[in-house]
Amino acid sequence: MDSITHALLVAALLTAVGSQEFVLFGILGAVILDADILFTFISRNRPSLYLYIHGGAAHSILGSTIMAVCAYIVFFLLSIIVTGTMHYPAIFTFGILALVCTVCGAWSHIALDYLATPGIPLFWPLSEKKYTAGIFAGPSFFMIIVSWIFIVLLVAGIIPLTYLPVYGIIFLVFLCIRSMIRIIAFVRVSGDTYPTFNPLRWMVIRKEGGSWSTGLFSLNGGTVGEVKYYPENTGITTDELRKIETLPEVRRVRYHSYFTVAERNGDTVTIKDPSRENGTIRYPPYYKKVSIAADGRIIND
């Protein structure tokens, strides 16, 4: 989900339960997680830190909690520096409830991102496996439009802040519709199904023997276009693959991939996600492949 939708949904929830004085803290927690895009500057040249990237460690239960607590502390200290006092208007009511709302705002963020592909590592650092309900194909264009309409109406004074719960109701109705479509896709299609921006068209990835296959499936028309097949291992044994699969460069590619294949060209072994490399799937756009020489050197990644 986009940051504005994250902010408005947590604001709608806190308004609905009568906690308007904590709305800013909820919004702080809901949007601070996307600051993890700055982590890229740390991990870009350090493959072992590949989880410190947008949608990585910060988008886990533990990571989001840490981010929210740190944001709350920084906000509190900045308020003291700016005002020179620890007495604030009601809108800045610091305390345990404010901290709880900040953390809950962060948890609402990962709950929403769990709904979208390619998923998030909920249980980091115990596991880097991504989890997703597979309901949305990333940010929802519909909710982005609805969010901006609400922002304009609120700023223009056409509707009061007390109308924010209406926004939440619109989202819940939309979520129910998309969830029903997700269930239909799960029932009608065998394999792993991933939504596209067309709600009736789904990407299907299957493991069939020693090969992977990808294709598009329309809920109202069956298979669409060509089904592509990719051998899982070409010219490399399982034992050889096991020796390199713990390399951070290999783990980084696999973390960002929907599936990977391994192939040997001479003395070089390449691990890649062919679906992203050929543009069948466009996100994530980075770390699509890595090549390893016989002496263990990373040739490219």
N, C-alpha and C positions, 0 to 999 in steps of 0.2 A: 504494500500500500504506500501511497505518497504521504509526505509529512503533514500536509494540510488535513487530509482525511484522518490521520492518526490524531491530530490535535483536536479536531472538531468532535470526533467520536468520544474521546475521554471527557471533553467539556460537556457534551450532551449528557453523558452518564452522571457526572457530578452535579449537573444542574437538575437532572431528574430526581436525584435523591436528596436535593435540598442542601448541597454543600458548595454553593457558588463561591464561597470565600477561599476554597482550595482549588478552584479551576486552574489558576496559573501554575500551581505546583503539579497538577495532573498533566497539563500541557508540557511542562518542562520535562517530566519523565517520559512522555510519549514521543517527543521529538529528539531528545538528546542521543538516542541510540544511533540515529543516522549520521551522527558526527564520526562514526567509525569509518566513514569514507576517508578520513584523514590518516587512519592507520596504514593506508596503502603506502604512504611515504616511508613507513618503518619496514614493512614486509616486502616491498618491491624487490629489493636486492638481498633479501634474507629468506631463502626458500623455507627454512625450518619454521618461520613465523607466518606461514601461509594462511592461518586461521585469523590473523589480524588484518582483516579486510572487510569491506562493506558486506554485511550479511554473514559475518563470521562469528568470532567469539563473543562479541558484544550482543549478538542476537541469540543468546542462550539464557536460560533462567538465571544462572549465576552471573554471567557477564552483564545482563541487563540490570540486575540488582546493584552490582558494583557501580555501573555507569550512573544509575539514578542517585545513589547515595553520594557519589562524588559531585554530581551536578548540584544536588541540594546544598552540600557544604560550601561549594564555590559561590552559589547564589547567596547564601547566608553571609559569607565573609564579604562579598562585594557590597551587599546592602549595608553592612556596618561601615565599610570604607566610604561609601558614597554619602550616607546620612550622618555618619559620626555618632550614631546612637543605636541602641537596641530596642527603641520604641518605634513601631511601624503602624501604618494604617491597617485596617482589618484585612485588606486584600493581601497583605504580606504577613499573615499570622503564622510565624514560624513555630514549630513545635512537633511533637510526635505525630499528630494527625497530618500535618503538612508533609512530613517525611513519608508517612504511609501512602499518602496520595501520590507523591512523586514516584515511589516504587511501583505502585499499582498502575500508574500511567505507563511506566516502562514495560510492565507485564502485559498491558493491553496492546502494546506495540508488537511484542513477539506473538501474542495470540492472533493478531490480525495477519502478521507475516507468515504465520503457520498455515494460513488459508491459501497462500499463493505458492506457486512453483518458483524456483527450484527447491525451496525449503530452507530450513535453518537448523543449526546444530544445537537443538534444545538442551542436551545434557552434557555439553562441554563443561569441564575438561575430561569427564569420564568417557565420553565418546564424541567423535567428530561426525558421526552419521547425521545426515540431514533428514528432517521430518517435514512432511507437508500433507495437508488435506487435499491438495490438488484441485481446489475449487476455482481459483483465479490464476490467470496467466500473468502474474506480476501485478503492477498497478492497474486498477480498474478505470478505464476511460469514463465510464458512466459516473462513478463516484467522484472522479476529479471534476467533472462538469457540475455535478450537484454541489460539491464543496465550494467551488468558486461562486456559484449562484448564491449560496448561503452567505459567503463572505461579503459579497457585494451588497446584499440586502441588509446585512447587519451593519456594515459601515455606513450605508446610506440612511440608516435609521428607519427603514421601511418595516423591519420586524425587530422586536426586542430580543434580548438574550434568552428570555424565558421560552422562546420558540426552538431552542437548540434540541430539546428532546424529539421534536418532529424530524430533525435530521437523523437522529438515531433510529427512529421508526422506519424511515425510508431505507436506511442501510440494512436493517433486519429483514425487511421484505425482500430487498434485492438479494441478500445472502440466502434466504430460503429458496428463492427461485433458482439461483446458481447451484445450491446444494442438491436440489431435486434433479437438475441436469447432470450433476456429477454422479449421482446414484444411477441414473439411467445409463450413463457411459460405463460405469463399473459393471453393471449387469449385462450389457449388450456386447462389450468388447473384452476379449481375453488379452492378457498382457498388462504392462504398466501404461496407464493412460495419463496424458498431460494435456491440460486445456490450452487452446490457442485463443487469440483475441476474438475469434468467431466462436461463440458459446456452443454452437452445434457441431464444430469440427475439432477433433481431438488428435493429438499426436500419440501414436501407439508404438511402444518399444517392447520387443519380445526377445527372450532367450530361447533359441531353438537348436538343441544339440550343441554343436561347437560354433554356432554363429549367432550374431545379433541381427535383428531386423527392425527397420523403422518404416512407418507409413502413416498416412492420414486416414482417419475414419470419420465419416459424416453420420450423425445420428439419424438423419432422415434420408440417407442414400448409400450407406455402406462404405466400402473402401474407396478412397479418392486417389487417383494417380498411381504412380509406381511404388511398389514396396522395395526397399533397398536392403541388401544383405551384406554383412561384414563378418568375415571369419574372426573368431575370438583370438586365436594365436596363429601366426604364420611364420614358420621357420624357427620357432623357439619352443623349448620344452617348458613344462611346468616348473621343474627344478631351477632352470636358468632364470625364469621369471621371478621365482621366489627370492633370488639373490639380489634383485634390484628393486623390488617393490617397496622396500622400506626407505629408499632414498627420498629425502624431502621433496626433491623436484618431481618425482613420480607421484608421491602422495598429494602434492599440490594440484597436479593435473587431474588426478582422480577425484579430489574433493570438488572441483569445479565442473566435473563431467556427469552426464547422465549414464554413460557406460563408456568403457575403454576397451581398445583392442591392442594387441602387441604384434609387431612384425619386425623381422630381421632383414636388413639390407647389408650384405657383406658382414663386416664386424660391428655394425651399428644396429642397436635395437631401438625402436621407436614405440612409445606408448602414447596413444592419442584417442580423442573422442571424435570419430569421423562425422558424427551428426552435427557437431559444432564447427568442425573444420570445413565441411562443404556447405555450411549455411542452412542446413535443414532446421537446426535449432540455433538461434542467434544470441541467446543469453545463457550463461555469462560469455562475454566476448573475448576473455583473456585466458591464458594458460590452457590452450587446446591440445598441445602435444609437447613431448620432451624426447630427445634422442640421447642415448648413452653409448659411448664408445666401449670397446672391449676392455680398456684399462680403467673404466669407470668414470672417465671424463664426461661432463655434460657438454654436448655439442651445441644444442640449442633448446630453448624452452620458452 
